[in-house]
Structure formats: structure tokens, C-alpha cells
Amino acid sequence: MTKAIHPRSRQVRILATLGPVSSTADMIGRLFEAGADAFRVNMSHGDQQSKVAVIEAIRSLEKKYGRPTTILADLQGPKLRVGKFEGGKTVLVTGSIFTLDRDKTPGDARRVELPHREIFEAIRPGARLLLDDGKLVLRVESHDETSIVTIVVVGGALSNNKGLNVPDVVLPMAALTEKDRSDLAFAIDQGVDWIALSFVQRPEDLAEARKLIGGKAALLAKIEKPSAIERLEEIVEQCDGVMVARGDLGVELPPESVPPLQKRIVETARRLGRPVIVATQMLESMITAPTPTRAEVSDVATAVYDGADAIMLSAESAAGAWPVESVAMMNSIANAVERDPMHGDRIHFTVTRPDPTTADALAEAAKNIAATVSATAIICFTSSGSTARRVARERPSVPLLVLTPKLATARRLGLLWGTHAVHTRDVESFEDMVAKAKRMALRHNIAKAGDRVILIAGVPFGTPGSTNVLHVVRVLGDELKGYGG
């Protein structure tokens, strides 16, 4: 039996990562009821077969709650790691010489294998190498085809296969590894809605993934490399959405540079009309504690005030002791911020000028008319979702009810600001559009009798990119009488 589900009372979406503590159907349902709008499946951990039941459990929510679900599959990307040490670990002393080479022999305090030929080709003297999430820092003194000689700037303990970051050069590496290609094919076969590409360095990195996806999912670029910032606008233009991946970004850059970069990425994505997610360590202390720090609450609030489309939980919901409470807390923070009378002014600090198209002009007009006539909602008819993205880009003061005949479109819109997507039969005439808009507004608790709503659509119906109609109607309240479909 389908449970009645009201639209979220907030506009920002919540993306919850699933993991060891949150992969059962029961827990996924609890996370959804606590406020999760979309779910991240991290392909870095576990095998593909273990993800099948997780994806099925997410999709089962559609029948239970009568609304589309949204799944993002996050590819691991080209992880860089050092080799193994004699005895499993060593200690690098600050000021000492340490060499990375192509020799597979177990390392020691003087050297270790680096099994990534591309780094030897691209590295240059003076460049930094960061080990173990930036805990250890090396500076390159010299290099050749088989060795990189460094000075240990910040020493410490180092064990087998720890991660390596190269923040100062663009590496000539493919954006997709063999594992990524396999995981991408699996995710597409499972019908996920979004594919997240890790460690994007340049817009060209998106091309292979886009080709392999073949239009069957939306492509999201994770911004976590300094080199990506240098070509940020080009990257955003080439993808369908963006993630501010502050974890690796904060490893490769000074911590104090991350907040302004976060604002820059959010602003760029909003201006170009791409959904943007702020992620990593948002409620980090809730991995082990039932409540967050006040600084973490402020961090989440800042992303909401900046107008991000979505905010994400990582280990908090995937492996922490309080997954449901983490989602509920994020939901509470977002609701509190959006109730702030200044919220509307703050999210419009970012200027989103419309492109010189009819669709953009109507999207901007819909936002303005909604405010002028005190409309309750904007109702958008769309096939591809592009009209909905245009309206959401304007950050209207009212909810956006999106009606689409394509289930794939409805699912992908789960990461779009302020959107309540409904999969429904297409309309065939203007009169049918008006009648359906009123019915759906009532049925989904978007409006009540006497409310005004704004309709935006394209004629002829079912033709992508034809947005050319804006219409204001009043809901009478009797539209559901005798209607069973």
C-alpha cells in the first residue's frame, strides 16, 4: 500500500551516502523518512554484486511512497598510492631525503615504490607531494624516468599503500580507470540516475564518461583538484551537475582557501544552471556523537544560504553510529535556515541572468509573477527536465512541481533545488494541461482551494526545448471530484 507523502517543506535537497550501517531496505526507508531526497552509492567500497540489493531497496521506495527516487553512483577515479614497506610501515624524518621509484622491492625510511608512471612524466622540481591525506609533505628536488628525489618537509609515520596527492601539476592520466569503466557499465545497467566522476582535472576528462553513459544517466563532475579550479567554467559547462568535494580539495589546498572556493564553485554552477552539491565532513562529528558541533551546523547553514541545490552526508550516514539522526539533523538545519526571513535575499546574492531565449525569459517571469501575485507554486511540464532546471536556477520563493511523462527525468530531478517531481501521463491539449496541473497541485499538497499557481510548458506538448507558455490559474478545490487517474 502506498503511503501518503507530502513534498519536503524545504527547497535544498539532502543526499545521503549509503554504506555498511545503512544498506538495508529498512534503514534506507528510515533515512528517506528522516529527510533524505537522494542516495549516493559509493563504488569505491564493496563489490558490484553487493550494490544490486541496495539499488533495489532504493527503488522500492517508489512503490511505498509514490514518488520517484534518485540514485547517484560515485566512481572511485584514479587513486594514487605508494607501494609497500618492509614490516608494513616506516617513519619519514623531517629534513631527510626520500625517493620514490619504480622498484617493487619493499621500501624503508629512504625510498618506496611509486607505481604510477604518469607522475614521473609530469612532475617538476619544487612540486609538492602529499601523503596520507596531506599528513606528510614532500618537496621534489630532482627526477628522471625512474626516480623522484624529494626532501621531507613534514615527516611522520607512513604505512603500506597510503594515498598520494599531486596538487601542483596536471597529471596526464585518464579520468576513468578500468575499475571505473566496469563500475560505470554496471551502474548504467542498474538504471542509476547520476554518475559522479572523481578527480576531474580538465573539461576533456568528461568526454569518455559522457560517451560511455550514452544519455542513460546525468553526469556530475566532482571538483576536488586545484587544476579543475583553473578551468572551472569550462568543466561546469560540459557536465550536468557539480559536486564541491571538499575532502580532497582540502588536502591539496590550504584549508583557508576552501571556503572561498566553495562559494565560487556554487556561484559558477548556479549561474550556468547546473545543480551543485556541497559535500564532505558537513556533520563529521556525528559519525560518533548524536549531536553535531555548532561549527558544523554553521557550515551546513552556509551552504543553504549560498543556494546550493543539495547538501551531502558521507560517512555520517554510511558508516557512523547515528545515520538517521544525521539526516534528521541536516533536515532540521535546512528547514531552520529557509525559515529565516533573510534567506530569500541571501540566496539571490548570486545573479543568474537569463540567456536570450524564450525558455529563460519565461522562467525568470514565472519567478517574478509568483512573488507579485502571491502564487503558491510553479507547475512545470517537461520531458527532458530542461525547463525545470531553468526555473530552479531562478530560485523562486515557491515550490516547483514538475510533471513529466518520463520516469528517468523525474528521478534525475531529485537533486534539483525546490523540485517535487511527479511521473505522470503527458497532456495533449491546453485544457488538459490546466486541468492536470490543478489536480496534481491538490493531490500532492502543493496547493489548496483558492490558491493561485503558475503553469509553464511548451507547445506542442512532448517536444523537448519548446517552452513557450506561461499561464496563471486559480485552484478551485473540486478538480479531484470524480477523477480516478
N, C-alpha and C positions, 0 to 999 in steps of 0.2 A: 504494500500500500504506500502511495506517495505521501510524504509528509509535507504539510504546508510550509513554505519557506519564504520569508519576507526578504526583499532586497536589503543589502547592507545599508546601514544608516550613514556610513562614511563613504567618501569618494576614493581615497587611496586604497590600493589593493594590498593584500598580505600574501606573500609567497613563502610557504613552509617547506623546508628540506626534509625529506624522509630518510630514515636510517634504521639502525638496529632497534631503537626503542619505539619506532613509530611506523612500522611497515605492515602491521596487521590491519585488516579491514575495520575492526572495532576502533583502533587508535586513529586511523585516518578519518573515520566518521567523527570522532571526538574533536579532532583538530579542525575539521570543517565547521562543526557547530560552534567552536570557540572563536572562529573568525577567519580561518584560512580560506583564501579565494582560489589559490592555485598551489600546485605541488611540484617541487623540484626533485628529480631523480638523479642522483649523482653517480655518473658512470665510472668514476674513479675507484669506487669501492664495490666489492662483491662481483659475482659473475652475472652474465646476461640472464640466465635462467631464473635467478632469484628475483629479477625485476618483473617477470611476467605476472606473477600474482599481485605484486604491488600495483602495477598499472591496471589490472583487472579490478582491484579493490577501489581505486580512484574512480574508474568509470562506473562502478556500481552505484556511486553516489547519485548519478544522474537519474536513475530509476527511483531511488529512495526519496530524493528531494526535488525532482522535477526541474532541474536546471543544469546547464552544461558544466562540465569540469574542464580544468586546464592543467596540462602536464608539460613541464619543461625538462628535457633531458640535457644534462650538463656534461659535455665531453671533457675528458681529462686534459687533453692537449699535450704538447711536448715537454714532459717533465725532465729537468736536467738534474743529474745526481752524480756524486763522486763514487768511486769504487769501494772496495773493502779494505779493512786494515788488519794487520797481524794482531790477533787477540780481540778483534771486533771494534777496537776504539783506540784513540790516541789523544794527546794534548798538544795543541799548537801554541807555542810561546810567542808573545808579542815581541816584534822586532826580529824574529828569526826568518830564515829563508825557507820557503815551502814550494815545492814543484809539483805541478800537475802534468802527467804524461800519459802515453799510450800503452805503458807496460801493465799487463794484467796481474803482475805479482802483488800480493797484499802489501799495503802501504804502512808507513810509520810516521814519526813526527817530522820527517824531512820530505816525504813525497807520497802521492797516491795516484791511482789511475783516474783519468777523466775520459769516459767512453763516448765523447761527443766530438767528432771530427770538425763539425761546423764551428765550434768555438775557437779551435786552433787557427782556422782560416780568417776569422773576423776580429779576433782580439787585437788590442794595441797597447803599447806601454802607457801606464798611467790609469788604465781602466780598473774599475773595482770588480772583485768577485765576492759575492756574499754567500756564506754557507749557513745551513741550518736556520732558515728563515731570518737571515740577517744577523744572527748572534755573533758570527765570526766574519771579519772583513779582511780581504787580501787586496794588495795593490800590485798590478802587473809591472815587473821590471824589464823583462825581455821574453821573447818567444820565438819558436820556429815551428816546423811542421809536426814535431813530436813532443814538444815540451813547452810549458808556460812557467817561467820562474817568477815567483811573487815574494813580496815582503808581507809578513803577518802584521796588519795594522791593529786588529783587535783579535786576541787569541782566546783559547778556551778548549773545552772538550769537544771532540768530533768522533762520531761513530760511523759504522758502515752505511753506505748508500744515502747519506744525508743530501738534502736538496741544495742546488746551486742556482743563484741568480746572477745574471749578467746585465746590470742596468744601463751601462754606458755605451753599448753598441747594439746595432740591429743585426741579429743573427740570421744567416742565410739558411733558415730551416723551414721545412714545410709546416703549415699550420696544423695539418692533420697527420697523426701517426697511423700506423697500421691498426693499432687498437682503436683509434678514433674512427677510422673508416668502418671497421666492423661494428662498433657500437652505434654509429650513425645509421648504418643499414638496418640494424636490429631495432633501433628506436622508430625509424620510419615504418618498418614492418608492423610494429606495435601500435602505430597510429598516434604517436605523441604530437603535440601541437606546436611546440617550440624546440629548437635545437640551439644550445648555447655553445659558442666556440671560444675556447680558452686561449689566453696568451696571444691575442691578436696584436700584431706589430704594425701592420700597414693594410690599406684597403684591399690590396691584391690577395691577402690571406683569406678573404671571404669567398673568393671566386670558386675554389674547388668544392667547398661545402655547399654553396648555393647550387652548383651543378648536380651534386650527389643528392641533395634534398629534392630537386625537381619539382618544386612548388607544392610538395606534400606537407610542409610544415613551415613555420616562420623562423627566420634566422636571427639570433641575438648575438651581438659581439660583446665579450667581456673586456672591459678596459682595465688592464692590470699591469701594463708595461709603459714605462716612460716614453718609449718610441711611438706608442699609439697616440699619446697626447700631441705629439708634433704634427700628426695628420688626422686629428680628431674629427674635423668636419667631413673629410672625405670618407672616413670609416663609417660615420653615422649615416651618411647618405647611401652607403652601399648595403646597409643591413635593415632589418625590420624592427629592431629594438636594441637597447644598450643596457649593460649592467655596470655599475660603478663597483668593481671588485676590489674593495679597499684592503683586503688581506695582502695579496702580493704587491699591490700598488704601494702599500705602506712599508713593505720590505725594501723595495728598490728605490724609494724616495724618502727624504727626511719626513718624519711623522707630521711636522708642522705644515708641510706642503700639501697634504692630502685634503684637508677641509676646503681650501680654495679651489683645488682641482675638482672635488666633488661638485661644488656649485657650478663650475664651468661646464662639466660634462652634462649635468642636469639641464642647465640652460641651453646648451647646444642641442641636446636631444629634443627638448620641448620646442625650441624654435623651428627645428626641422620636422616636427610632427612624428617623432618616434617614441614609443613607450620607453621609459627609463626606470630601472630598478636600482635602489641603493641597498648594498649588501655587505655582509661580514661584520661580526662582532657587535651587532646592534644591541643585543641584550646578553652579552657574553657571560656575565656573572650568573645568569640563570641556568647555565649548564649544571651548576652545583647548588645554587641557592634559590629559594622560592620567590625572591623578590630581586629586582634589578637595583643597580646603583642609580643615584639621582643623575649622574653624568650620562649614563646610558639612556635614561628617559629623555634627557635633553637632546641627545644625539638622534633618537627616533623622531622626536618632535621637529627638529631642524629639517630633516628630510621631508616631513609632511608640509611644513611651512614653505619649503622650496618648490613644492608642487610635483614631487616625484610621483610617477604612476604607481609604483609598488615599492614596498619595503620587505626585506627578506630575512628570515631566520635560517641559520646554518646548523651548527652543532647543537644549538639550543633546542631545536625540535627534532634533530636527527639522532642525537646520542646523549642528550642531557637527562638529568633526573626530573625535570619539570617541563616536559614538552607542551602539554595542554595549557599549563599556566603561562608559558612563554607566549603562546599565540594569544591567549586571553589578555595578557598584559599589553602586547603590541596593539591589539584591537582597542583596548581602553585608552591608551595614549593617543592613538589616531583620532578616536572619537572626541576626546577632550580638546585636542588641537583644533579640529574642524568646527567645534562649537564656539571657539574664540571669535568674537566679533571682528577681530583684525585679520583672521585667517584669509578671508577673501581678498583683502588688499595685498597681503604679503605674497600670495601665490601669483599675483599679477605684476610683481616686480619684474618678472621676465616678460619682455614684449614679444608677442607672437604675431607678427604682421602677416596678413593673409597673402598668399600668392595671387597673381592676377587671373584667377579662374572663377567661374560661376560657383563651383562647389565650395571654394574657400570663402567667397563673399557670402554665400548663404549660411555657412557655418558660423561666421562672425555675426551675421544678422540674427541668427537663432539665439545666440548667447545674449545679445543686447535686447532683443524683443522679450525674452524670458524675464529679464530683470525689469523691463519697463511695464509689462502688463501683469507682473507677479504670477507668471506661469508656474505650474507645479513640476513639470518635466518637459524634456525634449524627447520626442519619439522619432527614432531614425530607422528607416527601411533601407537595408543594404544587402548586397550579395557578396561583395568581396571584403567588406569591412572598412573600405577607404573613407566613406562618408562619416562613419562613427569616429575614426581616428581624427578626421578634420574637426569635428565638433568637440571632441575631448581635448584637443590641442588648445582650444579657446578657454578651457577650464570654466565652464558655465557654473552658475550658482545653484543649478538644479540638477537632479539625476538625469542620466541619459539611458532611456530604454531603447535597446537595439533589437529590432525584429528582422530575422534573416531566415531564408529558406535553406541555408547551408549550415549543417551541424558543425563542420570544420571551422567555419567563420565564427560561429558563436563560441566555440571552445577557445579559439585564439584570442578573443577579446577579453578573456579573463584577467589579463594583465593591463588592461586599459583603464585609466583613471575615470571613476564615476560611472562605469558602464554596467548595466544589468542586461545581459544578452539572453534572448529567447529564440529557440529554434522553432519556427512555425511555417505554415504553408505560405507561399507567395501570394501577393494580391494581384488582381487582374484589371482593376479599374480604380479611378479616383475615389468613387463612392465606397468601394470595398476597402480601400486604404484607410479612409476616415473611420469607417465602422470598426475595422480591426484595431486600429490604434486606440479607440475608446475602450473596446472590450479588454485589450491587453493591459491597458493602464489600470483598469479596475481589478482585473484578475490578479495582477502582480503587485497590488497595493502601492502603485506609483501615484495614483490619483484617486480622488473620490468625487461624488456628485457635486457639481458646481465649479469644479476646478477647470482652469484653462491649461491646455497642453499645446505644444508646438510640434508640428509634423514636418519632417524634412525627408525628401525622397527624390528619386529620379524617374522620369517618364521618357520613354516607355519602361515599364516595370521589368525587373530582371536583367537590365542591361548595365553592366559594371561601368562606372565612370560617367554616368549620365545625370548626376544630381542637379536638379533644376526646379524643384518645387519646395516652397515653404508655406505652411498653412497653419493658422491658429484656430483651434476649435475648443468648445466648452463640453466637458463630460457631463452628461445629463444624469447618469446613475442607473438608467434602466436598460443599458446596452446588453447586459448579460441575460436578460429575461428571455427564456425560451431558446437560449443558444447552448448547444452542447458541444461545439467544436472549437 
